[in-house]
């Protein structure tokens, strides 16, 4: 794993997200539309929708905005045609990058993702070309300062609920699960009153790559920034050992 603080990274990402609520709400709005189309507008009978609503609330999405999104999706079922696509490729110096998208126009999205790689001296590869370098894991990060439970008790709570691993960092705790066990572990920690700063099924690099060349660093930042600004992009994973003070 990376030698730097995962909490610093998540705080950095959250600060970026907080400055771009419009995109977050767009992303979640699309997820609501897909969930309603697949399982209906009632979260008590639609587990996927219930999880998206929980995600929306954790991102401070207003309740009325959530409700409007559900009603809009329920009344527009025939026109909801969002599609998930994943792109894999390489940034400068062979940095592995995975881009997950949710779009109503795959041609537009594919062109935008390809352009983002090209502008940073990278290139799109074939499906599976870099995903083998990542492990899919449920990851929960907990701020030490916000957690009143002792490390030992927290570890036992997580492991008893089905977690695979528990790690103590300088400023945070990290709980890792198999994707299938994520919901059970998350719900157990939530029931125990554990404040979580991040909880998601994510892709974790098996190894990280450090860049020292200024041009390569500028190029990978360019790729990530362009992708971050694209409303069709749901998530980006990479194995660049990004400095804590990266802006």
C-alpha positions, -999 to 999 in steps of 0.1 A, spaced: 0 0 0 10 36 -3 32 50 24 12 82 28 -20 88 47 -51 74 32 -70 99 54 -51 128 39 -61 115 5 -98 111 13 -99 146 28 -83 160 -3 -109 142 -25 -137 153 -2 -125 189 -4 -125 187 -41 -159 171 -41 -173 198 -17 -161 224 -42 -180 205 -70 -214 196 -54 -230 202 -88 -212 172 -103 -218 150 -73 -255 157 -74 -255 150 -111 -237 116 -105 -261 106 -77 -291 118 -97 -281 94 -125 -276 66 -100 -311 73 -86 -326 71 -121 -309 38 -128 -320 23 -94 -356 34 -99 -357 19 -134 -343 -14 -121 -363 -17 -89 -390 9 -86 -393 41 -66 -399 27 -31 -366 24 -12 -381 0 13 -385 -25 -16 -355 -14 -36 -322 -21 -18 -301 -4 -45 -322 28 -43 -319 27 -5 -281 26 -8 -281 55 -33 -303 76 -10 -279 69 18 -250 80 -4 -269 111 -14 -275 120 23 -238 114 32 -230 140 5 -255 165 20 -279 162 -9 -312 179 3 -341 156 9 -363 175 -15 -337 171 -43 -336 133 -36 -374 131 -37 -376 151 -69 -350 128 -85 -370 97 -75 -403 112 -88 -387 123 -120 -372 89 -126 -404 71 -118 -424 93 -142 -397 90 -169 -390 53 -169 -392 49 -207 -366 76 -213 -340 66 -186 -313 50 -207 -281 54 -187 -254 28 -193 -224 19 -172 -191 16 -190 -155 11 -178 -124 22 -196 -88 12 -188 -56 27 -200 -22 41 -191 -11 75 -181 25 88 -184 52 64 -172 28 35 -173 5 48 -145 -26 24 -146 -59 42 -148 -95 29 -146 -124 51 -154 -160 42 -145 -187 61 -163 -225 63 -163 -238 80 -195 -268 84 -218 -244 88 -248 -216 63 -250 -200 78 -281 -196 112 -264 -183 96 -232 -158 74 -250 -145 103 -270 -141 125 -239 -123 98 -220 -100 91 -249 -93 128 -253 -85 131 -215 -58 104 -218 -44 119 -250 -40 154 -234 -19 139 -207 3 117 -229 -16 86 -220 -37 61 -240 -67 39 -237 -60 2 -236 -81 -29 -241 -106 -41 -214 -86 -59 -186 -53 -43 -195 -48 -28 -160 -77 -40 -139 -57 -70 -128 -34 -46 -110 -62 -36 -86 -82 -55 -60 -119 -48 -56 -125 -42 -19 -150 -27 4 -131 1 22 -142 21 52 -121 49 67 -126 62 102 -112 94 116 -93 86 149 -103 119 164 -140 113 158 -141 77 170 -147 72 207 -143 34 205 -109 19 213 -89 5 184 -92 -31 198 -130 -28 202 -133 -13 168 -112 -40 152 -133 -68 169 -166 -51 158 -154 -50 122 -139 -85 121 -170 -100 139 -192 -84 112 -171 -101 84 -143 -77 76 -111 -91 60 -86 -67 75 -82 -38 100 -54 -14 98 -44 15 120 -29 45 104 -14 76 120 -47 96 118 -73 70 108 -85 34 109 -90 14 77 -114 -15 74 -113 -37 43 -139 -62 33 -148 -85 4 -173 -67 -18 -200 -92 -8 -195 -85 29 -193 -47 26 -229 -39 34 -229 -62 65 -197 -46 79 -209 -11 71 -243 -16 88 -226 -31 119 -203 -1 123 -232 23 116 -253 5 143 -224 8 167 -224 46 161 -190 46 144 -185 79 123 -172 70 89 -155 95 67 -156 72 37 -174 39 30 -174 24 -5 -166 -6 -27 -135 6 -45 -105 -6 -64 -73 -6 -45 -39 -8 -63 -18 -38 -55 13 -16 -59 18 22 -62 40 40 -87 60 71 -76 67 98 -102 97 121 -99 96 136 -134 79 170 -133 65 166 -168 50 132 -160 34 146 -128 19 175 -147 5 151 -174 -11 126 -149 -27 156 -131 -41 168 -163 -57 135 -171 -72 132 -137 -84 168 -136 -101 165 -170 -118 133 -160 -129 148 -127 -147 176 -145 -166 152 -168 -202 146 -155 -203 112 -172 -174 100 -151 -185 82 -119 -151 72 -105 -114 72 -114 -89 47 -99 -51 49 -105 -19 36 -89 0 69 -88 14 75 -54 0 110 -53 18 133 -28 -2 144 2 2 181 -6 -10 176 -42 -34 203 -52 
